[in-house]
Amino acid sequence: MKTPDSDAVEYSAAFTSTSFETDGIVSVAASILPPAMQQSFVENGKSGKVVFAIVSARNIVIENAYFTGDYPLIQYITAKDIGVAVNQPSGQMGLIGVGNVDDQGIKLELDVFYNTVDINTSGSVGILNLTALQYKTDEGMYHAFNPVTAIAAQPMCVVNNIPGISFNNPDDDTLNNGYKQIAKIALTGGSGWNLNELPLTLGSPFLRVISKSKLIVKHKGDKVAVSDEIQLDQNSRIQTVIKFEGGFKHVAGEKEILKIYADTPAIGKPGNPIITNMYPLSSFVWLDGLGVKIPGNKNVSFFKNETGISVYDEG
């Protein structure tokens, strides 16, 4: 038996969860597999999705499911064909009539809706926990599933907006001082934001080097930042952080192109690239459209956008 529109879940040692509890009859795990959202940022006005996988050794009917969530950050949750649970000031909420469960299991999919993001809440982390179930077995006996530890879904960090950053291959471009363009970065987004600190990892898998020097960052021909002094040797990798004094502003709806130049001498041997990407995220710092600073410790946990790589090589 299963609830309407619920997919059966295969429960095994390979099942991935953020937490798991059992009472000997019912087992519950918070899934990180699709359609559950990975731990990530959630933009203002968007909802999150969490999944609790429930398996029972006997045929049961779950009559009530109870949850806790950060209030007022989490406003309410919904479950298709089940209903809506509104979060209370106590941080507690519940759903009635979850449905039938057997050894094939169900995926209890919940959409999580958040409060409007403002300057006081942007960057806040919300977690939805399953705290209890009330169910009836096929013998008509009622049981309470009260896990010792609340079963926690993936945490989500709400922000006003999420920056768009895309690394692209550079143009064939050389400055008057001989520095070569090695990376091109597009900044996008429907809302404004400021780039404060951009971490870079540069790698040379073969022969190409960057002489001891500072990277130069330009926008529309103007120098907007430089790195600390770096040196990239053959077959090596280095990291640096570009710090933009006062922040580099992305204008809502526009696309700004940052071009990075380096002192990399020609070697006359194509096939010896410099590969640049945005890493580590722990050094990535930006301000959202409300001016709230999103520091590295939040980005390393919640920034999941693919930013790509830039590959420079002699033509």
C-alpha positions as a LaTeX table, in Angstrom:
\begin{tabular}{lrrr}
\hline
Residue & $x$ (\AA) & $y$ (\AA) & $z$ (\AA) \\
\hline
Met1 & 0.00 & 0.00 & 0.00 \\
Lys2 & 1.08 & 3.59 & $-0.55$ \\
Thr3 & $-0.30$ & 7.08 & $-0.49$ \\
Pro4 & $-1.52$ & 8.60 & $-3.79$ \\
Asp5 & 1.25 & 9.90 & $-6.06$ \\
Ser6 & 3.95 & 8.68 & $-3.67$ \\
Asp7 & 6.84 & 6.78 & $-5.21$ \\
Ala8 & 8.01 & 3.64 & $-3.48$ \\
Val9 & 11.46 & 3.98 & $-1.97$ \\
Glu10 & 13.99 & 1.20 & $-1.88$ \\
Tyr11 & 15.43 & 1.08 & 1.60 \\
Ser12 & 18.91 & $-0.39$ & 1.82 \\
Ala13 & 22.32 & 0.22 & 3.33 \\
Ala14 & 23.06 & 2.40 & 0.29 \\
Phe15 & 20.26 & 4.85 & 1.10 \\
Thr16 & 21.66 & 8.32 & 1.72 \\
Ser17 & 20.24 & 10.40 & 4.54 \\
Thr18 & 21.11 & 13.34 & 6.72 \\
Ser19 & 19.65 & 11.59 & 9.76 \\
Phe20 & 17.82 & 8.35 & 10.52 \\
Glu21 & 15.66 & 6.96 & 13.30 \\
Thr22 & 13.60 & 3.79 & 13.87 \\
Asp23 & 11.26 & 2.44 & 16.54 \\
Gly24 & 11.51 & $-1.17$ & 15.36 \\
Ile25 & 8.44 & $-0.90$ & 13.15 \\
Val26 & 8.81 & 2.43 & 11.38 \\
Ser27 & 12.07 & 3.82 & 9.99 \\
Val28 & 12.45 & 7.41 & 8.84 \\
Ala29 & 15.35 & 9.04 & 7.02 \\
Ala30 & 15.76 & 12.55 & 5.65 \\
Ser31 & 16.85 & 12.13 & 2.05 \\
Ile32 & 19.37 & 14.24 & 0.18 \\
Leu33 & 18.50 & 12.55 & $-3.12$ \\
Pro34 & 16.28 & 14.19 & $-5.78$ \\
Pro35 & 13.67 & 15.60 & $-5.65$ \\
Ala36 & 14.99 & 16.87 & $-2.31$ \\
Met37 & 16.97 & 20.09 & $-2.61$ \\
Gln38 & 20.62 & 19.95 & $-1.72$ \\
Gln39 & 21.83 & 22.18 & 1.07 \\
Ser40 & 21.87 & 25.55 & $-0.71$ \\
Phe41 & 20.87 & 29.20 & $-0.80$ \\
Val42 & 17.18 & 29.95 & $-1.33$ \\
Glu43 & 16.29 & 33.28 & $-2.94$ \\
Asn44 & 13.61 & 35.57 & $-1.60$ \\
Gly45 & 10.19 & 34.34 & $-2.74$ \\
Lys46 & 11.39 & 30.82 & $-3.55$ \\
Ser47 & 10.52 & 27.65 & $-1.66$ \\
Gly48 & 12.62 & 24.67 & $-0.66$ \\
Lys49 & 11.81 & 20.98 & $-1.01$ \\
Val50 & 12.64 & 18.29 & 1.54 \\
Val51 & 11.91 & 14.57 & 1.46 \\
Phe52 & 11.44 & 12.17 & 4.34 \\
Ala53 & 11.63 & 8.50 & 3.36 \\
Ile54 & 9.35 & 6.39 & 5.56 \\
Val55 & 9.42 & 2.57 & 5.61 \\
Ser56 & 7.41 & 0.24 & 7.83 \\
Ala57 & 7.93 & $-3.43$ & 8.67 \\
Arg58 & 4.13 & $-3.74$ & 8.90 \\
Asn59 & 1.21 & $-2.18$ & 7.11 \\
Ile60 & 0.39 & 1.04 & 8.92 \\
Val61 & $-1.60$ & 4.23 & 8.51 \\
Ile62 & 0.15 & 7.44 & 9.56 \\
Glu63 & $-2.53$ & 9.71 & 10.97 \\
Asn64 & $-0.35$ & 12.60 & 12.14 \\
Ala65 & 3.15 & 13.84 & 11.40 \\
Tyr66 & 4.77 & 16.53 & 13.54 \\
Phe67 & 7.56 & 18.91 & 12.62 \\
Thr68 & 9.60 & 21.77 & 14.00 \\
Gly69 & 11.14 & 24.62 & 12.03 \\
Asp70 & 12.84 & 27.93 & 12.70 \\
Tyr71 & 10.13 & 30.53 & 13.34 \\
Pro72 & 9.38 & 32.99 & 11.79 \\
Leu73 & 11.89 & 32.12 & 9.06 \\
Ile74 & 9.92 & 29.01 & 8.07 \\
Gln75 & 6.30 & 30.09 & 7.59 \\
Tyr76 & 4.56 & 26.89 & 6.47 \\
Ile77 & 4.94 & 23.57 & 4.68 \\
Thr78 & 2.74 & 21.83 & 2.12 \\
Ala79 & 2.39 & 18.20 & 1.02 \\
Lys80 & 0.57 & 17.24 & $-2.16$ \\
Asp81 & $-2.79$ & 15.53 & $-1.50$ \\
Ile82 & $-2.26$ & 15.94 & 2.26 \\
Gly83 & $-2.47$ & 19.61 & 3.12 \\
Val84 & $-0.79$ & 22.60 & 4.70 \\
Ala85 & 0.88 & 22.97 & 8.09 \\
Val86 & 1.39 & 26.52 & 9.35 \\
Asn87 & 4.38 & 27.09 & 11.60 \\
Gln88 & 3.50 & 28.40 & 15.06 \\
Pro89 & 5.50 & 30.83 & 17.23 \\
Ser90 & 6.63 & 27.74 & 19.16 \\
Gly91 & 8.22 & 26.47 & 15.93 \\
Gln92 & 5.84 & 23.49 & 15.82 \\
Met93 & 3.47 & 22.32 & 13.09 \\
Gly94 & 1.71 & 19.14 & 12.01 \\
Leu95 & 0.07 & 17.34 & 9.07 \\
Ile96 & $-3.03$ & 15.15 & 9.34 \\
Gly97 & $-3.65$ & 12.07 & 7.21 \\
Val98 & $-0.23$ & 11.28 & 5.78 \\
Gly99 & $-1.48$ & 7.88 & 4.58 \\
Asn100 & $-0.56$ & 4.21 & 4.21 \\
Val101 & 2.97 & 2.86 & 4.51 \\
Asp102 & 4.35 & $-0.67$ & 4.11 \\
Asp103 & 7.75 & $-2.28$ & 3.51 \\
Gln104 & 7.94 & $-0.60$ & 0.08 \\
Gly105 & 7.91 & 2.77 & 1.79 \\
Ile106 & 6.90 & 6.24 & 0.68 \\
Lys107 & 8.61 & 9.51 & 0.00 \\
Leu108 & 6.93 & 12.26 & 1.99 \\
Glu109 & 7.72 & 15.31 & $-0.14$ \\
Leu110 & 7.30 & 18.68 & 1.53 \\
Asp111 & 7.57 & 22.16 & 0.06 \\
Val112 & 8.97 & 24.61 & 2.61 \\
Phe113 & 7.93 & 28.26 & 2.36 \\
Tyr114 & 9.98 & 31.01 & 3.98 \\
Asn115 & 9.26 & 34.47 & 5.32 \\
Thr116 & 9.96 & 37.52 & 3.17 \\
Val117 & 13.70 & 38.18 & 3.28 \\
Asp118 & 14.80 & 41.50 & 4.71 \\
Ile119 & 18.01 & 43.02 & 6.00 \\
Asn120 & 17.57 & 41.21 & 9.33 \\
Thr121 & 16.89 & 37.74 & 7.91 \\
Ser122 & 19.05 & 37.51 & 4.78 \\
Gly123 & 21.76 & 34.93 & 5.44 \\
Ser124 & 19.67 & 33.11 & 8.06 \\
Val125 & 19.64 & 29.30 & 8.07 \\
Gly126 & 16.42 & 27.32 & 8.44 \\
Ile127 & 16.06 & 23.60 & 9.16 \\
Leu128 & 12.89 & 21.51 & 9.05 \\
Asn129 & 12.81 & 18.56 & 11.48 \\
Leu130 & 10.44 & 15.63 & 11.69 \\
Thr131 & 9.86 & 15.13 & 15.41 \\
Ala132 & 7.08 & 12.54 & 15.73 \\
Leu133 & 4.53 & 10.32 & 13.99 \\
Gln134 & 1.27 & 8.88 & 15.24 \\
Tyr135 & 0.29 & 5.72 & 13.37 \\
Lys136 & $-2.06$ & 2.73 & 13.51 \\
Thr137 & $-1.00$ & $-0.81$ & 12.62 \\
Asp138 & $-3.06$ & $-3.31$ & 10.62 \\
Glu139 & $-4.13$ & $-4.76$ & 13.98 \\
Gly140 & $-5.74$ & $-1.46$ & 14.92 \\
Met141 & $-3.12$ & $-0.63$ & 17.57 \\
Tyr142 & $-1.95$ & 2.97 & 17.90 \\
His143 & 1.75 & 3.77 & 18.24 \\
Ala144 & 3.74 & 6.94 & 18.74 \\
Phe145 & 7.01 & 7.28 & 16.85 \\
Asn146 & 9.05 & 9.62 & 19.02 \\
Pro147 & 12.67 & 9.63 & 17.86 \\
Val148 & 15.34 & 10.41 & 20.42 \\
Thr149 & 16.84 & 12.88 & 17.94 \\
Ala150 & 14.74 & 15.00 & 15.58 \\
Ile151 & 15.17 & 13.88 & 11.98 \\
Ala152 & 16.69 & 16.89 & 10.27 \\
Ala153 & 16.30 & 17.73 & 6.60 \\
Gln154 & 19.00 & 19.61 & 4.73 \\
Pro155 & 19.54 & 23.15 & 6.08 \\
Met156 & 18.78 & 26.02 & 3.73 \\
Cys157 & 20.11 & 29.57 & 3.84 \\
Val158 & 17.68 & 32.27 & 2.71 \\
Val159 & 19.11 & 35.30 & 0.92 \\
Asn160 & 17.64 & 38.21 & $-0.99$ \\
Asn161 & 19.30 & 37.02 & $-4.21$ \\
Ile162 & 22.06 & 34.72 & $-5.45$ \\
Pro163 & 24.95 & 36.05 & $-7.56$ \\
Gly164 & 25.52 & 34.73 & $-11.04$ \\
Ile165 & 29.19 & 34.05 & $-11.81$ \\
Ser166 & 30.46 & 32.32 & $-14.93$ \\
Phe167 & 34.07 & 31.66 & $-15.90$ \\
Asn168 & 34.74 & 31.65 & $-19.66$ \\
Asn169 & 37.75 & 31.18 & $-21.89$ \\
Pro170 & 39.69 & 34.43 & $-22.43$ \\
Asp171 & 39.96 & 36.55 & $-25.53$ \\
Asp172 & 43.24 & 36.77 & $-27.46$ \\
Asp173 & 44.22 & 39.98 & $-25.71$ \\
Thr174 & 47.55 & 41.39 & $-24.52$ \\
Leu175 & 48.12 & 44.55 & $-22.46$ \\
Asn176 & 50.82 & 47.07 & $-23.32$ \\
Asn177 & 52.97 & 45.61 & $-20.52$ \\
Gly178 & 52.81 & 42.15 & $-22.12$ \\
Tyr179 & 50.32 & 40.63 & $-19.67$ \\
Lys180 & 48.02 & 38.07 & $-21.34$ \\
Gln181 & 44.30 & 37.75 & $-20.67$ \\
Ile182 & 43.98 & 34.37 & $-18.95$ \\
Ala183 & 40.36 & 34.41 & $-17.75$ \\
Lys184 & 37.06 & 36.11 & $-18.45$ \\
Ile185 & 34.31 & 36.21 & $-15.82$ \\
Ala186 & 30.68 & 37.21 & $-16.35$ \\
Leu187 & 28.66 & 38.63 & $-13.45$ \\
Thr188 & 24.88 & 38.32 & $-13.81$ \\
Gly189 & 21.65 & 38.36 & $-11.84$ \\
Gly190 & 18.18 & 39.88 & $-11.87$ \\
Ser191 & 18.98 & 41.79 & $-8.68$ \\
Gly192 & 21.96 & 43.94 & $-7.83$ \\
Trp193 & 24.83 & 42.61 & $-5.72$ \\
Asn194 & 28.42 & 43.47 & $-4.85$ \\
Leu195 & 31.47 & 41.29 & $-5.34$ \\
Asn196 & 33.89 & 41.89 & $-2.46$ \\
Glu197 & 36.34 & 38.99 & $-2.53$ \\
Leu198 & 36.80 & 36.53 & $-5.40$ \\
Pro199 & 38.89 & 33.41 & $-4.72$ \\
Leu200 & 40.86 & 31.98 & $-7.62$ \\
Thr201 & 42.70 & 28.73 & $-8.10$ \\
Leu202 & 45.14 & 28.74 & $-11.01$ \\
Gly203 & 46.72 & 25.56 & $-12.31$ \\
Ser204 & 49.42 & 24.78 & $-14.85$ \\
Pro205 & 49.33 & 21.04 & $-15.60$ \\
Phe206 & 52.37 & 21.18 & $-17.86$ \\
Leu207 & 54.98 & 23.81 & $-18.88$ \\
Arg208 & 53.33 & 27.23 & $-18.68$ \\
Val209 & 54.21 & 29.56 & $-15.80$ \\
Ile210 & 53.20 & 32.93 & $-14.38$ \\
Ser211 & 56.19 & 35.00 & $-13.34$ \\
Lys212 & 56.26 & 36.53 & $-9.86$ \\
Ser213 & 53.78 & 39.36 & $-10.29$ \\
Lys214 & 50.27 & 40.55 & $-9.48$ \\
Leu215 & 47.19 & 39.61 & $-11.49$ \\
Ile216 & 45.36 & 42.59 & $-12.99$ \\
Val217 & 41.55 & 42.69 & $-13.20$ \\
Lys218 & 39.92 & 45.02 & $-15.76$ \\
His219 & 36.36 & 46.00 & $-16.59$ \\
Lys220 & 35.67 & 47.93 & $-19.80$ \\
Gly221 & 39.37 & 48.72 & $-20.00$ \\
Asp222 & 39.65 & 50.12 & $-16.48$ \\
Lys223 & 41.72 & 48.43 & $-13.79$ \\
Val224 & 39.37 & 47.55 & $-10.94$ \\
Ala225 & 41.56 & 45.30 & $-8.76$ \\
Val226 & 44.89 & 43.52 & $-8.44$ \\
Ser227 & 45.85 & 40.38 & $-6.59$ \\
Asp228 & 48.59 & 39.87 & $-4.07$ \\
Glu229 & 51.89 & 38.84 & $-5.59$ \\
Ile230 & 51.75 & 35.30 & $-6.98$ \\
Gln231 & 53.98 & 32.87 & $-8.85$ \\
Leu232 & 52.75 & 29.83 & $-10.77$ \\
Asp233 & 55.39 & 27.24 & $-11.62$ \\
Gln234 & 55.25 & 24.39 & $-14.11$ \\
Asn235 & 53.00 & 21.50 & $-13.13$ \\
Ser236 & 51.65 & 23.28 & $-10.07$ \\
Arg237 & 48.61 & 25.01 & $-8.64$ \\
Ile238 & 48.21 & 28.15 & $-6.55$ \\
Gln239 & 45.41 & 30.09 & $-4.89$ \\
Thr240 & 44.82 & 33.79 & $-4.46$ \\
Val241 & 41.92 & 36.09 & $-3.55$ \\
Ile242 & 41.03 & 39.18 & $-5.59$ \\
Lys243 & 39.81 & 41.87 & $-3.16$ \\
Phe244 & 37.71 & 44.66 & $-4.66$ \\
Glu245 & 38.07 & 47.82 & $-2.62$ \\
Gly246 & 34.57 & 48.99 & $-1.81$ \\
Gly247 & 33.16 & 46.05 & $-3.78$ \\
Phe248 & 32.50 & 45.66 & $-7.48$ \\
Lys249 & 28.82 & 46.38 & $-8.16$ \\
His250 & 26.68 & 44.21 & $-10.41$ \\
Val251 & 23.74 & 46.17 & $-11.82$ \\
Ala252 & 20.43 & 44.30 & $-11.81$ \\
Gly253 & 19.71 & 42.67 & $-15.16$ \\
Glu254 & 23.08 & 43.59 & $-16.67$ \\
Lys255 & 26.14 & 41.47 & $-17.46$ \\
Glu256 & 29.53 & 42.75 & $-16.39$ \\
Ile257 & 32.67 & 41.13 & $-17.79$ \\
Leu258 & 35.80 & 41.02 & $-15.65$ \\
Lys259 & 39.02 & 40.21 & $-17.50$ \\
Ile260 & 42.04 & 38.84 & $-15.66$ \\
Tyr261 & 45.55 & 39.40 & $-16.97$ \\
Ala262 & 48.78 & 37.68 & $-15.95$ \\
Asp263 & 52.47 & 37.87 & $-16.71$ \\
Thr264 & 52.79 & 34.53 & $-18.51$ \\
Pro265 & 55.70 & 34.41 & $-20.98$ \\
Ala266 & 55.12 & 32.85 & $-24.39$ \\
Ile267 & 56.68 & 29.39 & $-24.77$ \\
Gly268 & 55.68 & 28.66 & $-28.38$ \\
Lys269 & 54.13 & 25.34 & $-27.45$ \\
Pro270 & 50.34 & 25.14 & $-27.54$ \\
Gly271 & 48.81 & 22.52 & $-25.30$ \\
Asn272 & 50.22 & 24.03 & $-22.11$ \\
Pro273 & 47.20 & 25.77 & $-20.55$ \\
Ile274 & 46.52 & 27.81 & $-17.43$ \\
Ile275 & 43.23 & 26.72 & $-15.91$ \\
Thr276 & 41.40 & 29.15 & $-13.60$ \\
Asn277 & 38.32 & 28.55 & $-11.47$ \\
Met278 & 36.58 & 29.99 & $-8.40$ \\
Tyr279 & 37.92 & 28.16 & $-5.36$ \\
Pro280 & 37.93 & 27.90 & $-2.37$ \\
Leu281 & 34.41 & 29.09 & $-1.62$ \\
Ser282 & 35.43 & 29.74 & 1.98 \\
Ser283 & 37.13 & 32.90 & 0.64 \\
Phe284 & 34.18 & 34.08 & $-1.45$ \\
Val285 & 32.50 & 37.22 & $-0.02$ \\
Trp286 & 29.63 & 39.22 & $-1.52$ \\
Leu287 & 26.81 & 41.56 & $-0.58$ \\
Asp288 & 23.26 & 40.75 & $-1.63$ \\
Gly289 & 20.80 & 43.29 & $-3.03$ \\
Leu290 & 19.91 & 44.43 & 0.50 \\
Gly291 & 23.56 & 45.09 & 1.34 \\
Val292 & 23.85 & 42.07 & 3.63 \\
Lys293 & 27.32 & 40.53 & 3.70 \\
Ile294 & 27.40 & 36.82 & 2.85 \\
Pro295 & 30.74 & 35.55 & 4.18 \\
Gly296 & 32.87 & 32.60 & 3.19 \\
Asn297 & 31.54 & 30.22 & 5.83 \\
Lys298 & 28.05 & 30.56 & 4.34 \\
Asn299 & 29.27 & 30.21 & 0.75 \\
Val300 & 31.26 & 27.06 & 1.38 \\
Ser301 & 28.09 & 25.44 & 2.74 \\
Phe302 & 25.33 & 26.90 & 0.57 \\
Phe303 & 26.67 & 28.32 & $-2.73$ \\
Lys304 & 25.94 & 25.54 & $-5.23$ \\
Asn305 & 25.92 & 27.39 & $-8.57$ \\
Glu306 & 28.23 & 25.97 & $-11.22$ \\
Thr307 & 30.74 & 28.66 & $-12.14$ \\
Gly308 & 32.85 & 26.79 & $-14.70$ \\
Ile309 & 36.50 & 27.27 & $-15.64$ \\
Ser310 & 38.64 & 29.49 & $-17.83$ \\
Val311 & 41.33 & 27.88 & $-20.00$ \\
Tyr312 & 44.14 & 29.98 & $-21.47$ \\
Asp313 & 46.55 & 28.57 & $-24.03$ \\
Glu314 & 48.68 & 29.90 & $-26.88$ \\
Gly315 & 46.84 & 29.79 & $-30.18$ \\
\hline
\end{tabular}
